């Protein structure tokens, strides 16, 4: 099991996606993956990065923590299963 979604690179926060057989996916979050398929299969790495950074901006946490997360986010995203395979 991963601490972050292996598609968007954000923490799961107990919001897991589902496989085709409706089992819970311990790899992807529900915002990226449902019924065994990516919700937005055609999204590019840069589009995912922009989406993730926007989500970080909306988190209810300190500005310092958001800054820290935004600094490291692109590197985390690059190492996820979804984007590592595309290189």
N, C-alpha and C positions, 0 to 999 in steps of 0.2 A: 504494500500500500504506500502511496506517495502522500506527502504533506500538501502538495500543490497539484492542481489540475494539470495533466500532461498535455493540455491543449492551450489553455490561456495563461498558465503559470501562476494563477492566483490561488490562495488557500481555499480548500474545499469548504470549510465552515459547515460541514454536515449537509451539504447540498449536492449529493452525488447524482450523476446521470444514470441512465438505465441501458441495459443490453437489449437485444432484440427479443430475448425470452423474458424480459421485464426484471431480470436480476439487477441488483445495484452494481454499478460500475465503481470499482475502487480506484480507477485511473482518471476518469474525466468527471467534471462537474455537470450539473443539470443545465447550466447555461450554454454549454458547448456540445453536449452529447445526450441524445434521447433515442430510445428504441434501436440502439445499436448503430446509430449514424450520427455524424457531426451535423449540428443544426445549420451551420454555415460552412459547407464543405469547400466552397470556393474562396474563402477568406484568405488574404495574403498575410505573410508575416508582419508586414508593416501595418496593415489594417488591424490585426490582432493586438499589436503593440499600442496603437492609438486607443483602441477600445479598453485595454487593460489600464493604461495610464489614466483614462477618464474615470474608470471605476475606482482607482486609488484616490483620485481627487474627491470622490463622493463619500469616502469612508469617514466614519465618526471617530476620528483620532486626531492627535496633535499635528500641527504643521511640520514639526521636526520629524515625526515618524513617517508622515507622507513623503517628505523630501527624501528620507532614507530609502523608503520602499521604491520610489520612482527612480532613484539612482541605480539600484540593483536590479530592477525589474527586467530591462532588456536582456541582461545576462542570464537571468533565471529562465526567461521565455525561450532563449536560444537552446537551452539544455533540455527542454521538455521533449517527450517522445515524438509528438506530432511534428515539431520543427526540426529536430535533429535528423529525422529520416528524410527530410526533403533536401538536404544538402548533398 
